[in-house]
Amino acid sequence: MGDYKGVRVSCFMLVMLLVICTNGEDAYRFFTWNVTYGDIYPLGVKQQGILINGQFPGPQIESVTNENLIINVFNSLDQPFLISWNGVQQRRNSWQDGVYGTNCPIPPGGNFTYTLQVKDQIGSYFYFPSLALHKAAGGYGGFRIFSRSVIPVPFPPPAADYTILAGDWYKKNHTDLKAILDSGSDLPFPDGLLINGRGANGYTFTVDQGKTYRFRISNVGLTTSINFRIQGHKLLLVEVEGTHTLQNTYDSLDIHLGQSYSVLVTADQPAQEYYIVASTRFTSQVLATTAILRYSNSAGTVSGPLPGGPTTQIDWSLEQARSIRRNLTASGPRPNPQGSYHYGLINTTRTVRLASSASIINGKPRYAVNSVSFIPADTPLKLADYFNISGVFSLGSIPDGPTGGGAYLQTSVMAADFRGYAEIVFENPEDTLQSWHIDGHNFFVVGMDGGQWTPASRLTYNLRDTISRCTVQVYPRSWTAVYMPLDNVGMWNVRSENWARQYLGQQFYLRVYSPANSWRDEYPIPRNALLCGRAVGQRT
């Protein structure tokens, strides 16, 4: 009898241990995606699109803070393929970032299973195909990370949550666009704009009068900033790339390449249909497209001229950007207020100035950062670093500031120390707006202004309540400064979100290094990691 009781107690303790372990682990979501070509007609012309499970745009990803996402991607194209996750930080895990500097492409007919954890994140993002000009054919989709149920959100639950993926579009096939760039020519002006993969009035959002809705808007285009507005309705900004904002009201919002915004819209107008408008910014020719906001009890169809928006005005956009601030009392992904991280009181350990430029190298247009125009290596940089493969890249192959010299080709990698705190100044001496993204990190946009940045510019920094985000614009002949905690070990892509400029060299990699060689700082190479180039034959 005593032995029986002992066994029973042991079994009970084992069951309780299993329950505790099971409840303590964050949830898993599983996805299986098949990437194919398919006919699409977004601007009324038949094109070869990139579809995911037959969809353009691809399936929406919905997740909750800290969940694990297992995404098995089958490549049924005739070209190598990768998906990257714009704004998803991949904490300690640049192995999953899905750009060529970290991952071998999925070969035609092959598959790769991404294992992501949306650790300590909330907000609105998107995924996209990162190789060549695949992004010009689709393959992108929305990515939402909801707050955990125990974390307060600083606005009531909306009646519904909508994703808007807007951006410029070309009628030419992605292979034709790549050939244009490879030949040394510039991309032509876009043929139009899309909202959720469709042209003018091709998409309808239905709302009930008196209710409030959340719209998550991302600019997934290739070359152009957009302005977003809804006829007769105000936009209450609540979140930008994972940060709850002061809830300012806007008539329209400028959304630059690669950026994501969340707004609340209340259906408080007479019951009818209204235009949702996206139009190009800072272009001599203004393109526009529309979707429809339809009241469920609508008594009329959409009518009247499109609501006007800004076109080439830079000062208007700059002032709007400066008005976007953090909500200091709201919780982020954790229960502590966003304002409890006093970013402005931390001493910076390093200043990096990044100047973009357009050049001619070997008779063809190229784009550079601090005079270095990036060229991909024959082996992903992360694999070369892990396996100590020499000759693939060199640390320090891009300087910390502008050189003033002529542009040259190089596989550029900048070294950075884990737990450093960097001041990064994006400098734009050109006449076109720039949009910059840094993988694996969020940064605090402490300042932006026209002219040349100098150390005296620091006197204008917002060191209290600026927005934290992962993609930021730099206006023509202007600068933007950010503070960035170097808190994520790995190999991280720093790039222009103008896809032609990125493809032709305006990018580099930031290697954030910890000498500890510990799982606490970085996960080991995945067992299913694809190997290519000089990493073939290595063991994972």
Buried (B, 14 or more C-beta within 10 A) or exposed (E): EEEEEEEEEEEEEEEEEEEEEEEEEEEEBEBEBBBBBBEBEBBEEEBBBBBBEEBBBBBBBBBBBBBBBEBBBBBBBEBBBBBBBBBBBBBBBBBBBBBBBBBBBBBEEBBBBBBBBBBBBBBBBBBBBBBBBBBBBBBBBBBBBBBBEEBEBBBEEBBBBBBBBBBBBBBBBBBEBBEBBEEEEEBEBBBBBBBBBBBBBBBEBBBBBEBBBBBBBBBBBBBBBBBBBBBBBBBBBBBBBBBBBBBEEBBBBBBBBBBBBBBBBBBEBEBBBBBBBBBBBBBEEBBBBBBBBBBEEBEEEBEEEBBEBBBEEBEBBBEBBBEBBBBBEBBBBBEEBBBEBEBBEEEBEBBBBBBBBBBEBEEEBBBBBBBBBBEEBEBBBBBBBBBEBEEBBEEEBBBBEBEEEEBEBBBBBBEBBBEBBBBBBBBBBBEBBBBBBBBBBBBBBBBBBEEEBEEEBBEEBBBBBBBBBBBBBBBBBBBBBBBBBBBBBBBBBBBBBBBBBBBBBBBBBBBBBBEEEEEEBBBEBBEEBBBBBBBEEEEB
